[in-house]
Amino acid sequence: MTPDSPGYRLAAATGIDRGDRLYQQDQVEIFSHPRVAGCLLAVLADGMGGKSGGRKAADQVLLIARQLFERFVPSREPAAELLRRIVLESHQMIRLTAITSEQEPHSTIAAALILPDRQCHIIHAGDSRVYVFRASNMMSRTFDHSLVQRLVEEGEITEDEANDHPHSHLLTGCLGADEDPPITLARHDRLEIGDSILVCSDGLWHYFTSRELGTIVHALKPRDASKMLISKARQRARGGGDNLSLALLRLDPIE
C-alpha cells in the first residue's frame, strides 16, 4: 500500500497437480520482495523434456527468477528489463543443461510482477498464460506462442477450433530451444482494488473459458479459487489431463 492510495492487501495462492501424467514437470511460485512491501513476482514454468529434463528446466526458471528478483530495486530498475533478464538467463541456463547432458530440456514461462504503485508487468514465452481480470471481466490475456495461435491469427481456424486442434501442443517458441525464445511483454499502468491476476499452465486453462475463470477468481478467495480450478480441470480432463499449475494474485480492500 502506498501512502496516497486506498487501503488494500495482496492476497495470493498457488496450486499445482500432477494430473494424469507420471511425472510433475510444472513449477510455480510467488515471491515476495525481501525489502519492498507490496512488490510480488508470480512465476510459472511448464517443463518439457522427459522424466527429469522438463522438471530440471522448470526448476532452473524459478531459481533464476528468485535470484534476479531478490536483487531487483524497483525504484531504480525498469520492471520490464527484470522480466526480460529472467527469460533470457533462464533460456541460457537450460541450454547449458542440454549441452552437458543427454536430455533436451525445455520450458515455457509466464510471469506477472506487481509493484507498490500497482503497476503490473507481464511476460511470457510458450503457451502458459497470464490473465488479468477486473471483477469477473477479463481485461487482457497473453496469446500463446503456438502453432494453433498462429493459425487463429491467420484466420485459418477459430478460437473454439484451436482448443480441440490435434496439434494444440506444438509451440513456436519456448526456453531451451535452438532459437532464442519469443519475448512478449505487457503492462497495466495501475491495477484497481478487486483486480485479479491469474498465471496458469495449459493443463489448466485448456478446460475453461475466460468467463468461467473470471467468475471463479472473483467469487472466491484465492486459495479456494485455486482449489476449485484444479478440481474442475481434473474432472473435465476425464483421466487424460496434463500437469496443471497456477498462481493467483488479487488486490483486496482492507475492511
Secondary structure as UniProt FT lines:
FT   TURN            3..4
FT   STRAND          8..17
FT   TURN            19..20
FT   STRAND          26..32
FT   TURN            37..38
FT   STRAND          40..48
FT   HELIX           50..71
FT   TURN            74..76
FT   HELIX           79..100
FT   STRAND          106..107
FT   STRAND          109..114
FT   TURN            116..117
FT   STRAND          120..125
FT   STRAND          129..134
FT   TURN            135..136
FT   STRAND          137..141
FT   HELIX           147..153
FT   TURN            154..155
FT   HELIX           159..163
FT   TURN            166..169
FT   STRAND          184..188
FT   TURN            193..194
FT   STRAND          195..200
FT   HELIX           202..205
FT   TURN            206..207
FT   HELIX           210..219
FT   HELIX           222..237
FT   TURN            238..239
FT   STRAND          244..253
//
